[in-house]
C-alpha cells in the first residue's frame, strides 16, 4: 500500500537523484559504470532510504546509502583471493603508496573529528 501511495514521490525524490549521482560518477571515471540501485520495499523506512553499489573490480565495491537526510560512502572487499591480499599488503608496506595511504587515512580522521555531525 505504501509503495503504491508514495511511489511517484519516492521515484522523483529518492531513486532518480541516486541514479543521477551514479551517472555523474560514471562520467568522471569509466571504472564506475557498473552500478546497481536497490531498496524498494513496502514500509516507510525503506521508502525513505535508497542504496547503490558501484563495483570497482572483482569483489570490490563502494556502497552509497542515501536517505532524505544524508549520503554515506562505504567500501567493501568481499572474500579477496589470497594473491590479492598479498599484493595489497605489499602496497600498504611500500614506501610511496604506504605513506600516501597513511596520509589519506589521517586526513579522513582529522575531518571526522572536526565534522559538526560528530
N, C-alpha and C positions, 0 to 999 in steps of 0.2 A: 504494500500500500504506500509506504513512504517513497519508494523508488518511483512509482507512477506519479505521485503527488508533486515531488520535487525534482524529477528527472531533468527537466529542461534547465532549471536553475543550477543544478549540480553540473550538468554538462557545460554550461556557459561560465560558471564562476569557479569551478574546481578542475574538471578534467581538461577542458580546452586550454586554460592557462598552463597546465602541466605539459601538455603536448607541444605548445608553442615554445616553452622553455627548452624542451628537449631538442626541438628542431633548431633553435638558436645555438645550442651547444654543439649539435652535429655540424652546423655550418662553420663553426670555428675550427673543428678538427674532425676529419672523417673517421677517426677511430671510434668516435662516439655515436655513429649512426645506428648501431644495433641497440635498440632500447625497447622496453615494454612498459605499459601503463596498466595499473591494476587497482583493485579495491572498489568493487561496486556491489555493495550488499544492500540489504533492505532496512537496516536500522539507521537512526540518525547519526550515530557516531561514525559509521563507515561512509555515510553520505558526505560528511564534512571533511573527510580525510582522503587523500589520494597518495598513491605511491608510484614510483617509477624506478626502473633498474636500467642502468647503462652497462653493457658488457664491454670490457676493455680487452679481454682475451679469455682464453680457456680458464674458467673457474675464478675470474677476477671481475668484480662488479663494484659499481658505485650506485648506492641507492639514495633516492631523494624523497623522503617522506614530506608531504606537503599538506597543510590544512589551512583553514581560514585565518590562522594567526601566525604561522611560521613556515619556514622551509629549513630542513636539516639536510646535511650531507653526511653519508656514512659510506664506508667501504668494507669489502669483504674479499678474502682469498679463500675459496672453498676447496678443501681437500687437495692441496698442492701436491704435485708429483715430487718425489724425493730429489730429483735433479734440479727442480725449480727452487726448492728450499736451499740447496747448496749454493746456487747462483745468487739468490737473494742475500744470504749471509755473507758471501764474498763481497757483494756490492756495498753492503752496510759497513763492512770492516775496511773497505778500500779507503785510501787517503782522501781522494777527491769527493767521491759520492757519499762516503760516510759523513764527512764534515757538512756537506750540503744537506743531507737528510737531518742531521742533528740541528742545523740552523733552522730548518723548516719546522721541526717539532718545537723547538724553543720559541720561535715566533708565534706559533699557534697557542702555546701555553701562555705566553705573555698577553696575547689578545683575549684569551678566555678569562684571565684574571682581571682584565680591565673592562670587560664587557658589562654593560648595565644590567643584563639579564642574569648574571651570576651572583 
